[in-house]
Structure formats: C-alpha cells, structure tokens
Amino acid sequence: MPSEIRYLMFSPEEATSALKAYCISSGRPFPKRAHYFHLEGGPLPLVRISSAPSISHSRNTICFSAEELLSPLLLFCRRRRIRLPASGIKNVVVHKNRLALTITLRWWRQESETVNTPLAEELLFI
C-alpha cells in the first residue's frame, strides 16, 4: 500500500534553538553558552550539546536521546508555524548527517476502521 514520508531537516543551529527553548519551558538545565552540537547517528539519534570550556577548563554538556528529541522538534515546528499532519507517525532520525523529523502518512484503511458515509459503504460492497 502506498504511503508518504516527509523529512523535516534541522540544522545544528535550529536543533539547538529547539532544545534550548524546550529546556527553558520545562525547567531542565541547558548550557549557558552552548557552542558545540554533536550528532551521533545509528538507529536512534543522540544529540550532545556542550558549552565552551570555562576558565576552570570544564564543559557543561547535556544529552538528548531520540525519545527526548521528538517533543522539542514538534514544539519548534509549532512555534515557527510549520504545519504538520496530526495523523502522521512522527519519528526522529539521522538523515544525510542531519537531524530529521520524519512524518509517515498512510493512505489505506485498516479493517478495524469504520467508514462513515453511506456511499463509501456501498462502494466497499460492490
């Protein structure tokens, strides 16, 4: 059955902005001067954001797993008025060495779904 997959690619700056806004709104700590964005690929992405070394030569680093990345990216899209289909299946992946939000739309009905219009019901039984 046909399906559609949409990829929304995020630059390191956009991803950092999304994560920072989400951390501020949720009360999670975030590095004050975040300068380093490191994306690790694989089946599930992992993002590390680090601050520049301070005088004491220590870095403040925060990590986000794939599950933790979905909400900040969706919130970023909402704040930027990027329209996303509500019914799509949303995942975060690494695509072409960039962080990407994938939205999969299916174009078929499952047997358990009901058809609401009488005309459509008639067509199913023809």
N, C-alpha and C positions, 0 to 999 in steps of 0.2 A: 504494500500500500504506500502511496506517496506521502511524504512528509516534507516539511520545510525547516531548515535550520538557519537561524540568524546568528551572526557573530558581531558582538559589540566589542571592539578592541580598545583597550585603555593604555595610554602612555604611562610611563612611570610617574609623571607629574600628576596626571588625573587620578591614578590609583592612590597616590599618597594623599592628595586632597580629599578623596572619598573616605579613606581610612581615618584621616585626622578629624574630619567633620563628624564621623560616626563615633569616634572615641570621645570627643568633646561632649556630644549629646548623651552618651551613655555613661560618662564618668570614668572611662577607662584611661589610664595614663598613656601619654604619647610623647615621644622625644621632642623636646622644645625646638631644637634646630635640626630637624630631620634632613640629612643631606644624602644619605645612601639608601638606595632602593635595590634590593636583591631579590630576584625571582628565581625560584627553583622549580623546574618542570617535573615531568613524570606524570603518572596517572592522576595525581592530585597536587595542585599547585601549593606552594608555600611561599609567603612573602615575608622578608625581613626588612625592617626599616630601622636605620641606625642614625644617631646624631654624630656630628663631627666630634673627634676627640677633644676633651676639655683639657684644662691645664694639668689636671691630675692624670691625664692620658687614659681616661676611661670613656667607654662609649655606652650610651644608653640605647638598647636595642629592644624592639618589640616584634613579635612574630604573629602571623595570621595564617591559619590553615584554610583549606578550601571551604569548609563549612563556615568559618568566620568571615570569609570574603564576600559571600553572597549578599548579605544584608547591606553592608556599606555600598556596594556597587549598585544595588537596586535603589537605595536612597539617593545616591549621586544622580542616577538617571531621572528620578522623580524631581529632584531639585532643579535639574537642567531642562526639565520638560521634554525628556526623551521618551516618547510613547513606547510602551512595551505591552504586548498582548497578555492579558490576565490569565488566559487559559494555557499559556505555553509552559513547558517544563524548563526550568532555569537551572543552569549549572555554571560553575566557574572552572575554566581550563586554561592551559597554556597553549596558545596557537601562534605559530611562527615567532616564537620567543617573546611573545607579549601576553599580558593578562587579558583574557577574553571572557565575556559573559555570553553563554550560548543559550538560545531560546529555541526549543524544538516544538513545532506545531504539527499536530497530526491531522490528517484530512480524511479520517474514516471514523465510523462509529463502532463502538463495541456492542456486543449483543445485549448487554445489560442496560444500555442507554435506550430511553424511550423516544419515540417520535411524536411530536405534539400536534402536527397538523393533519387533518383528515386526508388531504390529497397525498401527502407523503406516505401515510399508512396504506392508501390504496396502491400506490406505486410499488411498495415493498411486496405486495401480494400478487402482482401481475406476473 
